[in-house]
Amino acid sequence: MRVADFTFELPDSLIARHPLAERRSSRLLTL
């Protein structure tokens, strides 16, 4: 396995800056 295998583009728009008002609306990505 190489470090380069884990290099990918992640747009800033997909990074949470603040929590959602309703916790039920949140999602979690697990790998």
mmCIF file as Biopython writes it, N, C-alpha, C and O atoms, coordinates in Angstrom:
data_model
#
loop_
_atom_site.group_PDB
_atom_site.id
_atom_site.type_symbol
_atom_site.label_atom_id
_atom_site.label_alt_id
_atom_site.label_comp_id
_atom_site.label_asym_id
_atom_site.label_entity_id
_atom_site.label_seq_id
_atom_site.pdbx_PDB_ins_code
_atom_site.Cartn_x
_atom_site.Cartn_y
_atom_site.Cartn_z
_atom_site.occupancy
_atom_site.B_iso_or_equiv
_atom_site.auth_seq_id
_atom_site.auth_asym_id
_atom_site.pdbx_PDB_model_num
ATOM 1   N N  . MET A ? 1  ? 0.840   -1.172 0.000  1.0 0.0 1  A 1 
ATOM 2   C CA . MET A ? 1  ? 0.000   0.000  0.000  1.0 0.0 1  A 1 
ATOM 3   C C  . MET A ? 1  ? 0.893   1.245  0.000  1.0 0.0 1  A 1 
ATOM 4   O O  . MET A ? 1  ? 1.912   1.308  0.688  1.0 0.0 1  A 1 
ATOM 5   N N  . ARG A ? 2  ? 0.477   2.217  -0.786 1.0 0.0 2  A 1 
ATOM 6   C CA . ARG A ? 2  ? 1.258   3.444  -0.883 1.0 0.0 2  A 1 
ATOM 7   C C  . ARG A ? 2  ? 0.427   4.633  -0.397 1.0 0.0 2  A 1 
ATOM 8   O O  . ARG A ? 2  ? -0.802  4.600  -0.457 1.0 0.0 2  A 1 
ATOM 9   N N  . VAL A ? 3  ? 1.090   5.668  0.077  1.0 0.0 3  A 1 
ATOM 10  C CA . VAL A ? 3  ? 0.404   6.889  0.510  1.0 0.0 3  A 1 
ATOM 11  C C  . VAL A ? 3  ? -0.366  7.494  -0.658 1.0 0.0 3  A 1 
ATOM 12  O O  . VAL A ? 3  ? -1.442  8.058  -0.458 1.0 0.0 3  A 1 
ATOM 13  N N  . ALA A ? 4  ? 0.157   7.389  -1.850 1.0 0.0 4  A 1 
ATOM 14  C CA . ALA A ? 4  ? -0.498  7.941  -3.041 1.0 0.0 4  A 1 
ATOM 15  C C  . ALA A ? 4  ? -1.870  7.302  -3.288 1.0 0.0 4  A 1 
ATOM 16  O O  . ALA A ? 4  ? -2.727  7.911  -3.929 1.0 0.0 4  A 1 
ATOM 17  N N  . ASP A ? 5  ? -2.082  6.091  -2.789 1.0 0.0 5  A 1 
ATOM 18  C CA . ASP A ? 5  ? -3.379  5.429  -2.935 1.0 0.0 5  A 1 
ATOM 19  C C  . ASP A ? 5  ? -4.487  6.161  -2.181 1.0 0.0 5  A 1 
ATOM 20  O O  . ASP A ? 5  ? -5.669  5.968  -2.469 1.0 0.0 5  A 1 
ATOM 21  N N  . PHE A ? 6  ? -4.113  6.993  -1.226 1.0 0.0 6  A 1 
ATOM 22  C CA . PHE A ? 6  ? -5.082  7.700  -0.399 1.0 0.0 6  A 1 
ATOM 23  C C  . PHE A ? 6  ? -5.183  9.180  -0.742 1.0 0.0 6  A 1 
ATOM 24  O O  . PHE A ? 6  ? -5.767  9.945  0.026  1.0 0.0 6  A 1 
ATOM 25  N N  . THR A ? 7  ? -4.639  9.597  -1.855 1.0 0.0 7  A 1 
ATOM 26  C CA . THR A ? 7  ? -4.693  10.986 -2.292 1.0 0.0 7  A 1 
ATOM 27  C C  . THR A ? 7  ? -5.930  11.191 -3.154 1.0 0.0 7  A 1 
ATOM 28  O O  . THR A ? 7  ? -6.122  10.487 -4.146 1.0 0.0 7  A 1 
ATOM 29  N N  . PHE A ? 8  ? -6.768  12.151 -2.780 1.0 0.0 8  A 1 
ATOM 30  C CA . PHE A ? 8  ? -7.969  12.451 -3.551 1.0 0.0 8  A 1 
ATOM 31  C C  . PHE A ? 8  ? -8.358  13.901 -3.335 1.0 0.0 8  A 1 
ATOM 32  O O  . PHE A ? 8  ? -7.931  14.537 -2.372 1.0 0.0 8  A 1 
ATOM 33  N N  . GLU A ? 9  ? -9.172  14.412 -4.242 1.0 0.0 9  A 1 
ATOM 34  C CA . GLU A ? 9  ? -9.667  15.782 -4.153 1.0 0.0 9  A 1 
ATOM 35  C C  . GLU A ? 9  ? -10.913 15.813 -3.275 1.0 0.0 9  A 1 
ATOM 36  O O  . GLU A ? 9  ? -11.811 14.989 -3.442 1.0 0.0 9  A 1 
ATOM 37  N N  . LEU A ? 10 ? -10.969 16.745 -2.358 1.0 0.0 10 A 1 
ATOM 38  C CA . LEU A ? 10 ? -12.139 16.927 -1.504 1.0 0.0 10 A 1 
ATOM 39  C C  . LEU A ? 10 ? -12.529 18.396 -1.549 1.0 0.0 10 A 1 
ATOM 40  O O  . LEU A ? 10 ? -11.842 19.240 -0.973 1.0 0.0 10 A 1 
ATOM 41  N N  . PRO A ? 11 ? -13.631 18.708 -2.233 1.0 0.0 11 A 1 
ATOM 42  C CA . PRO A ? 11 ? -14.060 20.100 -2.343 1.0 0.0 11 A 1 
ATOM 43  C C  . PRO A ? 11 ? -14.391 20.692 -0.969 1.0 0.0 11 A 1 
ATOM 44  O O  . PRO A ? 11 ? -14.941 20.005 -0.107 1.0 0.0 11 A 1 
ATOM 45  N N  . ASP A ? 12 ? -14.054 21.963 -0.774 1.0 0.0 12 A 1 
ATOM 46  C CA . ASP A ? 12 ? -14.354 22.644 0.486  1.0 0.0 12 A 1 
ATOM 47  C C  . ASP A ? 12 ? -15.840 22.613 0.812  1.0 0.0 12 A 1 
ATOM 48  O O  . ASP A ? 12 ? -16.216 22.634 1.985  1.0 0.0 12 A 1 
ATOM 49  N N  . SER A ? 13 ? -16.689 22.563 -0.207 1.0 0.0 13 A 1 
ATOM 50  C CA . SER A ? 13 ? -18.138 22.565 0.025  1.0 0.0 13 A 1 
ATOM 51  C C  . SER A ? 13 ? -18.615 21.290 0.731  1.0 0.0 13 A 1 
ATOM 52  O O  . SER A ? 13 ? -19.725 21.262 1.263  1.0 0.0 13 A 1 
ATOM 53  N N  . LEU A ? 14 ? -17.796 20.244 0.743  1.0 0.0 14 A 1 
ATOM 54  C CA . LEU A ? 14 ? -18.179 18.990 1.395  1.0 0.0 14 A 1 
ATOM 55  C C  . LEU A ? 14 ? -17.658 18.878 2.828  1.0 0.0 14 A 1 
ATOM 56  O O  . LEU A ? 14 ? -17.922 17.886 3.508  1.0 0.0 14 A 1 
ATOM 57  N N  . ILE A ? 15 ? -16.922 19.887 3.284  1.0 0.0 15 A 1 
ATOM 58  C CA . ILE A ? 15 ? -16.368 19.875 4.634  1.0 0.0 15 A 1 
ATOM 59  C C  . ILE A ? 15 ? -17.278 20.678 5.554  1.0 0.0 15 A 1 
ATOM 60  O O  . ILE A ? 15 ? -17.551 21.851 5.295  1.0 0.0 15 A 1 
ATOM 61  N N  . ALA A ? 16 ? -17.747 20.048 6.625  1.0 0.0 16 A 1 
ATOM 62  C CA . ALA A ? 16 ? -18.651 20.725 7.563  1.0 0.0 16 A 1 
ATOM 63  C C  . ALA A ? 16 ? -17.890 21.804 8.328  1.0 0.0 16 A 1 
ATOM 64  O O  . ALA A ? 16 ? -16.821 21.551 8.882  1.0 0.0 16 A 1 
ATOM 65  N N  . ARG A ? 17 ? -18.446 22.991 8.350  1.0 0.0 17 A 1 
ATOM 66  C CA . ARG A ? 17 ? -17.850 24.105 9.096  1.0 0.0 17 A 1 
ATOM 67  C C  . ARG A ? 17 ? -18.567 24.319 10.428 1.0 0.0 17 A 1 
ATOM 68  O O  . ARG A ? 17 ? -17.955 24.735 11.412 1.0 0.0 17 A 1 
ATOM 69  N N  . HIS A ? 18 ? -19.865 24.032 10.447 1.0 0.0 18 A 1 
ATOM 70  C CA . HIS A ? 18 ? -20.692 24.219 11.641 1.0 0.0 18 A 1 
ATOM 71  C C  . HIS A ? 18 ? -21.651 23.038 11.749 1.0 0.0 18 A 1 
ATOM 72  O O  . HIS A ? 18 ? -22.030 22.453 10.734 1.0 0.0 18 A 1 
ATOM 73  N N  . PRO A ? 19 ? -22.042 22.687 12.964 1.0 0.0 19 A 1 
ATOM 74  C CA . PRO A ? 19 ? -23.009 21.587 13.108 1.0 0.0 19 A 1 
ATOM 75  C C  . PRO A ? 19 ? -24.382 21.984 12.585 1.0 0.0 19 A 1 
ATOM 76  O O  . PRO A ? 19 ? -24.734 23.164 12.568 1.0 0.0 19 A 1 
ATOM 77  N N  . LEU A ? 20 ? -25.145 21.000 12.161 1.0 0.0 20 A 1 
ATOM 78  C CA . LEU A ? 20 ? -26.507 21.252 11.696 1.0 0.0 20 A 1 
ATOM 79  C C  . LEU A ? 20 ? -27.407 21.593 12.880 1.0 0.0 20 A 1 
ATOM 80  O O  . LEU A ? 20 ? -27.152 21.170 14.008 1.0 0.0 20 A 1 
ATOM 81  N N  . ALA A ? 21 ? -28.448 22.351 12.616 1.0 0.0 21 A 1 
ATOM 82  C CA . ALA A ? 21 ? -29.385 22.726 13.678 1.0 0.0 21 A 1 
ATOM 83  C C  . ALA A ? 21 ? -30.076 21.487 14.249 1.0 0.0 21 A 1 
ATOM 84  O O  . ALA A ? 21 ? -30.233 21.361 15.464 1.0 0.0 21 A 1 
ATOM 85  N N  . GLU A ? 22 ? -30.486 20.579 13.370 1.0 0.0 22 A 1 
ATOM 86  C CA . GLU A ? 22 ? -31.109 19.329 13.816 1.0 0.0 22 A 1 
ATOM 87  C C  . GLU A ? 22 ? -30.104 18.201 13.714 1.0 0.0 22 A 1 
ATOM 88  O O  . GLU A ? 22 ? -29.596 17.910 12.630 1.0 0.0 22 A 1 
ATOM 89  N N  . ARG A ? 23 ? -29.819 17.575 14.818 1.0 0.0 23 A 1 
ATOM 90  C CA . ARG A ? 23 ? -28.832 16.494 14.823 1.0 0.0 23 A 1 
ATOM 91  C C  . ARG A ? 23 ? -29.273 15.318 13.954 1.0 0.0 23 A 1 
ATOM 92  O O  . ARG A ? 23 ? -28.428 14.610 13.405 1.0 0.0 23 A 1 
ATOM 93  N N  . ARG A ? 24 ? -30.571 15.100 13.821 1.0 0.0 24 A 1 
ATOM 94  C CA . ARG A ? 24 ? -31.082 14.000 12.990 1.0 0.0 24 A 1 
ATOM 95  C C  . ARG A ? 24 ? -30.702 14.167 11.523 1.0 0.0 24 A 1 
ATOM 96  O O  . ARG A ? 24 ? -30.663 13.186 10.781 1.0 0.0 24 A 1 
ATOM 97  N N  . SER A ? 25 ? -30.426 15.385 11.101 1.0 0.0 25 A 1 
ATOM 98  C CA . SER A ? 25 ? -30.103 15.652 9.697  1.0 0.0 25 A 1 
ATOM 99  C C  . SER A ? 25 ? -28.650 15.338 9.363  1.0 0.0 25 A 1 
ATOM 100 O O  . SER A ? 25 ? -28.277 15.336 8.190  1.0 0.0 25 A 1 
ATOM 101 N N  . SER A ? 26 ? -27.822 15.073 10.374 1.0 0.0 26 A 1 
ATOM 102 C CA . SER A ? 26 ? -26.406 14.844 10.107 1.0 0.0 26 A 1 
ATOM 103 C C  . SER A ? 26 ? -26.152 13.431 9.602  1.0 0.0 26 A 1 
ATOM 104 O O  . SER A ? 26 ? -26.922 12.508 9.866  1.0 0.0 26 A 1 
ATOM 105 N N  . ARG A ? 27 ? -25.057 13.288 8.871  1.0 0.0 27 A 1 
ATOM 106 C CA . ARG A ? 27 ? -24.652 11.996 8.323  1.0 0.0 27 A 1 
ATOM 107 C C  . ARG A ? 27 ? -23.189 11.769 8.654  1.0 0.0 27 A 1 
ATOM 108 O O  . ARG A ? 27 ? -22.428 12.724 8.809  1.0 0.0 27 A 1 
ATOM 109 N N  . LEU A ? 28 ? -22.796 10.523 8.762  1.0 0.0 28 A 1 
ATOM 110 C CA . LEU A ? 28 ? -21.423 10.167 9.076  1.0 0.0 28 A 1 
ATOM 111 C C  . LEU A ? 28 ? -20.909 9.207  8.013  1.0 0.0 28 A 1 
ATOM 112 O O  . LEU A ? 28 ? -21.550 8.201  7.707  1.0 0.0 28 A 1 
ATOM 113 N N  . LEU A ? 29 ? -19.753 9.525  7.457  1.0 0.0 29 A 1 
ATOM 114 C CA . LEU A ? 29 ? -19.114 8.649  6.477  1.0 0.0 29 A 1 
ATOM 115 C C  . LEU A ? 29 ? -18.033 7.854  7.195  1.0 0.0 29 A 1 
ATOM 116 O O  . LEU A ? 29 ? -17.125 8.431  7.793  1.0 0.0 29 A 1 
ATOM 117 N N  . THR A ? 30 ? -18.131 6.541  7.136  1.0 0.0 30 A 1 
ATOM 118 C CA . THR A ? 30 ? -17.109 5.686  7.730  1.0 0.0 30 A 1 
ATOM 119 C C  . THR A ? 30 ? -16.455 4.871  6.629  1.0 0.0 30 A 1 
ATOM 120 O O  . THR A ? 30 ? -17.111 4.430  5.686  1.0 0.0 30 A 1 
ATOM 121 N N  . LEU A ? 31 ? -15.193 4.687  6.761  1.0 0.0 31 A 1 
ATOM 122 C CA . LEU A ? 31 ? -14.440 3.913  5.767  1.0 0.0 31 A 1 
ATOM 123 C C  . LEU A ? 31 ? -13.964 2.617  6.372  1.0 0.0 31 A 1 
ATOM 124 O O  . LEU A ? 31 ? -13.310 1.823  5.696  1.0 0.0 31 A 1 
#
